[in-house]
Amino acid sequence: MTPSKLVFKSLTRRKGRFIFTLLGIMIGMASFVTFMALGGSLKSQIERESAALGANLVVTPKGSCAYEQVSILTGEQLPTNITKDEVAAIRSIDGMQAIPYLAERSAIDNRPVSVMGMLPEETRKFKNWKIAQGDYFPGESSEGAVVGSVLAEQFGLVPGSDVRIRGSQMKVLGVLQETGGKDDLTVFLSLPVAQKLYDQKDLVSYVAVRVDRLDEVELYANKIKDKVALGVVSDKQMRSSVLSIVGTVNITLQMIAAVAILAAAFGIVNTMMTATYERRREIGILQAMGATRTGIFKLFIFESGIYGLIGGIGGAVLGGMAAVFATPLISQNAATSFVKGSQSSLDPTMFVGAILFSTLVAMIAGLYPALKASKLSPVEAISYE
């Protein structure tokens, strides 16, 4: 009988134990793959959102923490502490362009959406927007709303549709072309209209600044600080801060998945140790027929590897499916909107790596049982009842 047939016979001898051991491996690997898939695209998504902001500097309320920086990139609601006079002082500095934003929240069909108040024409040029359907704001204080392409698709909005924002009916003027960022999930209002709706007279959430000379970003940051008592952060600093937060969360999730994989590994050790004691007579017969200790060691390692291979394949498939179905269900907030706003990263290399990792972990888990099996003496083994 060939080694592969011996392994197959051993695996199927105790079907219940085989299935439950596999399930342990599959669940551990599925959780690992799910977190990897959801987190795999976070860095590129953050880079894309930072670029879509179009700013070299961001002026925030004094004392803003990293959470506010995350919220700027995700379109979450922010404190509105920057006054009209402060915005005017910032915009008076030569050699740069400053665009104020009012970041708020609302709900459409009981689902939360981002609402952004802005200066229509200046923001359009600043972000290089293009209209896919309908029209844009005819003036800086125009009533109505322009919506992102993904949001329009989600809620079936077209030019002429009505959308209720904070209890007020707004006519959809147009739909933006897809940007690939948070703007696709946002309702845009002219700044005066948004300030009136949200009772934020002459107040904004933050100011995005683009300087004419990139080598003088720090100089302009100091000029802004001299003019107003507000926080100023560069796009690089903000990106680094957000990546640090998201990276910490991602590592934590992967550590949780690693615990599940470790538990599965101990399950393999238990299964293989049990198999060693149950098959002592079989091991003795193999030794009597000329099987070497190395051969028996390899046989048990091969059996452990089969557990890892099958469990890894099943876990990778389950994890990929979970990532695909979980992405649209994640509620949008400052911690998760990068995930919701992006595609889960289903990289074939990741799947192959997960399967190889699962196989390797299983083979390592099988080392001790394989060593124990190979050290059994033929007489002791063959006389075992």
N, C-alpha and C positions, 0 to 999 in steps of 0.2 A: 504494500500500500504506500502510495507516495505521501510526502509530507503535507501537501496541500489537502489531500483527502482526509488525512488524519486530523488536520486542523478543522476542516469542515464538519467532520463527524463529531469532534469534541464540542464545537460551538452549538450544534443543533441537538446535542444530547439532552441538555437542560434548556428547553426553549424559553421557559418563563424567565430564568436567570439571564439568558442571553438578551432577551427583549428589554428587561429592566435595566441591565447594564448599558445597553445601547441608548436607551432613553436618557439616562443620566448624562452620557457624553453629548448627545444631541442637544439637550436643553442648555448645557453649559456652553457649547459652541454656538448655538443659536443666539444666546444672549450676547456673546462676544461679537459675533458678526453683525448683529443688529446695531449695537452701539458704535461699532467701527463704521458701518455704512452711514448711519445718521450723522456721525461726527466727521466723516471723511471729507465732506465738502464744506465744512464750516470755515476753514481758513480762506479758501478761494472766494466764498460768499462774502466774508468780511472785507476782503480786498476789493471785491466788486462794489460793495455798498459804499466803501470809503471813496472809491473813484467816482461813483455816481453822485456823491455829495458835491463834488466839483470844487471843494474848498481846500486851501492850504492851512487856514486857521479857522477855529470855531470859538466864538465868544459865548460863554455860558454864565449863568448867575454865579456870583461869588460863593465859593465853598462847595461847588458841584463835585460829586464823587464819580468814581468809575461807572456806577450804575447809570448816571445821567448820560455818560459818553456812549454806553451801550444803547440807551434809549434814542439817542440822536441817529444812530445808524439803523435802528430797527423801526423808527417811526412811532415810538411809544409816547404817551402823554408826558409832558415835562412841566416843571414849575414855570410860571410866567412872571418873572421878576425883573426883566429888562425893560426899561421905560422908553418912551418915544424920544426923550431928550438924549438918552444914552445911545440909542440907535443913530440919531442925527450926528452926535459927536463922532461916532465910529465912521460914519459915511462921509464925514468932512475931511478925513485923512486922504491926501492925494496918493496916487500910485497903487490903489487897490480898489476892488469892488466888494461891497458888503451887502448881503441879502438877508433880511430878517424873516424868521419863520415863527409861526404859532402852531405848536404840536399839541393836538387834542385827540380825544377818542369819541366815538359814537357807536351805534349799532344799527345794522340793517338785517331785518328778519331775525332779530335776537342774536345776531352774531357780531362780535366786536370788529370794528374797522378803524383804521387810522384816518384822522382828518387833519389836513395841513392848510393853514392860512398863509398866503404868500403874496408877493407883488407879481401879478401875472406876467407882464411883458418882460420884466427884468429876470424873473426866474426862468422863463422859457429860453431866453438867450443864455443864461448862466448854465443851464443843464442841457441845452441843445435838444429840447423836446421837439417831437413832431406829432402831428395829429393823425390818427388812423381813421377816425370817423367823426363827422360833425364839425363843429367850430370850436374856437378857443374863446377866452374871455374878450369881449370887445373893448373893455376899459379896465382901469386899475381898481375900480370899486364895483364891478358888475356883479349882479345877482347870478345865481346858478352855480353849477359844479362841473368840473372836469375830472374824470375818473381814470384810474389805471386800467390797463388791458385785462389783467388777470381778475381784478375785482369786478369789472364789467361782465366778464364771462361767468363768474361765480354767481352773480345775482341777476343775470339776464338784462343788464342795463344797456340801453342804446340812446343815441341823441334824441331828446324829446321825452325820455322817461322821467318819472318823478322819483326822487329819493328823499327820505325824511332824515334830516340831520338835527338832532336835539329838539325835536318837536316841530321843526319848520320844514315845509315842503320846498325842495330845491329841484329845479329843472336841470337835467343832465345836458350840458351844452355839447360836450364832445368826449371822445375816448382817446387817450394817448397811445402812441405806438409802444410796443413792448420795450422796456429798458433792461430787463433782467435783474432788477433790484426791487427794493421796497416800494418804489413809486408805482409799481404795477398793482400794488395792493392798497392804494391810498385814494381818498377822496380829497380833491383840491378845491379850496375856496379862495376868493380874493381876500386879502388880509383884513380890510375894513369889515367885510361881511362876517368873517370868522370871529373877529374881536367882538362884534355886536352879539353874535349868537351865543358866545361863551362868556359874556360879561367881562371881557378882558380889555377894557378901553385903554388904548395907547400902550398896551403891554405885549411883549413877544417872549418866546421861549429861548431862542438862541439866534445868533447871527453867523452866517457862513461867509467867510472872507477869502477872496482869491487875490493874490498879490501879482503885480506885473513882473517882478523879478524874483525868481525862486531862490536866488542866493541871498536874498534879504528878508527871508521869512522871520527870523528872530528879531531883526530890526523893527519890522512892522508890529510884531507881537508886543514889543516894548512900547512902541508909539501908542498902541491901543490901551495898554495898561496905564500910560501916562494920562490918557484922556478920560478913562472911566475906571471905576473900582469894580471890575468884573474879572472873571476867570478867562484865560486865553490858553487854548491848547492847540498844538499843531496836529495835522492829519496823521503824521507818523506816530506822535505820542498817543493819540486816541486809538489808532489801530493797534499799537503795542499793548495798550491797557486792556482793550476788548479781547485781543487774542489771549492774553494772560488769564482772564476770567474764564473764557470758553475752554481754554486748554486745561485748566484746573478741573472744571466740571467733567470734561471728556475723560481725563485720567481717572477721576473718581468712579465714573461709570464702568470703565474698563477694569478697574480693580475689583468692582463688584462681580463682573463677569468672570474675572480670573478666579475668584473664590469658588464660583460654580464649577469651573473647569477643574480646580483642585479637588473638589468634592467628587467629581466624576472619576478623577485619577485614583482616588482611594477606593472607589467602587470597583475599578479594574483590578487593583491590588487584591481586594477581598475576593473577587470572582476567581482570579487566577490562583490564589492560595488555596481556595476551596477545591478548584480543579486539580491542583497538585496532590492533595490528600486523597481525593476520590480516584485518581488515576495512577496511584502508586504501583498497583499490580501491572497496569499497562506499561508504565515506565520500565519496570523490571523486565517484562517480556521483550521490550524494545532493546534494552541493554543486552539481554541474553542472545538476541538476534544480531548483535554487532553494532548497535547504535552507540556512538560515543557521547561523552558528557557534553561536548561542544554541540553535537547534533541535537541533543535534547534541549539544551539551552536555547539554540536558535529556533527550535520548534515552538517553544513557549513565547519567545519574543515575537515570532511571526504571528502567533495567535493574538497576542496583545495588540500588535499593529493592525490586525484586521478589525478589531473592535474600534480602534481609533480612526481607521480609514472610513468604515461604514458610518460611524457616528459623526465624523467630520463632514462627510458628504451630506448626510441628513440635516446636520446642524446648520451648514452653510445655506442649504435650500430654505429651511425654515426661517433662518435669520434674515435672508434676503427678502422673503415674502413679508416677514414682520416689519421690516424697514419700509417697504413700499406701502403697506397698508397703514402703518403708524404715522407716517409723515403728514398726511392731510388731517389727522385727528388731533395732532398736538396743538393745544390752545396757544394762541399767539400772545406772548408777553416778552419782556425784555430778555429773558433767559432763553426762550425757545423760538423766537420769530425767525432767527437765521435758519433754523431747521425747517420750519414751515414754509419759509419763502424760497427754499432751495430744493433741488432734487436729491433724494438719498443717493449716496455715492456707491453704486453697485459696480465696483471695479473687478473685472475677472481675475486680476492678479491677487486681489484681496481674498477671493474665494479659494484660489489655489493655495495661497499662503495659509488660510485657515484650515484647510484639509491636511496640509503637510504638518502644520503645528499640532493638530489633533492626533495625527498618527505618531508624531514624535513623543508627545506627552504620554500616549498610551504605551509606547514601547519602553519609555523610561519607567512608567508605573509597573511594567511587567518584569523589570530587571530582577527584583528580589525574589518573586515567585519562580522565575526561570532558574535563578541560581540555586534555590532550594531544591527544585526538581532535578537539576543536573548533578547535585551532590548526593542523591539517594544511592545507597549501595544496591547492586543487583539482587543480592540474597534477601536484604530487608524488604526491598520493593516487591519482589516476585512472591514472597511469602505473605504479603499483606492481604487480609480478607476484608 
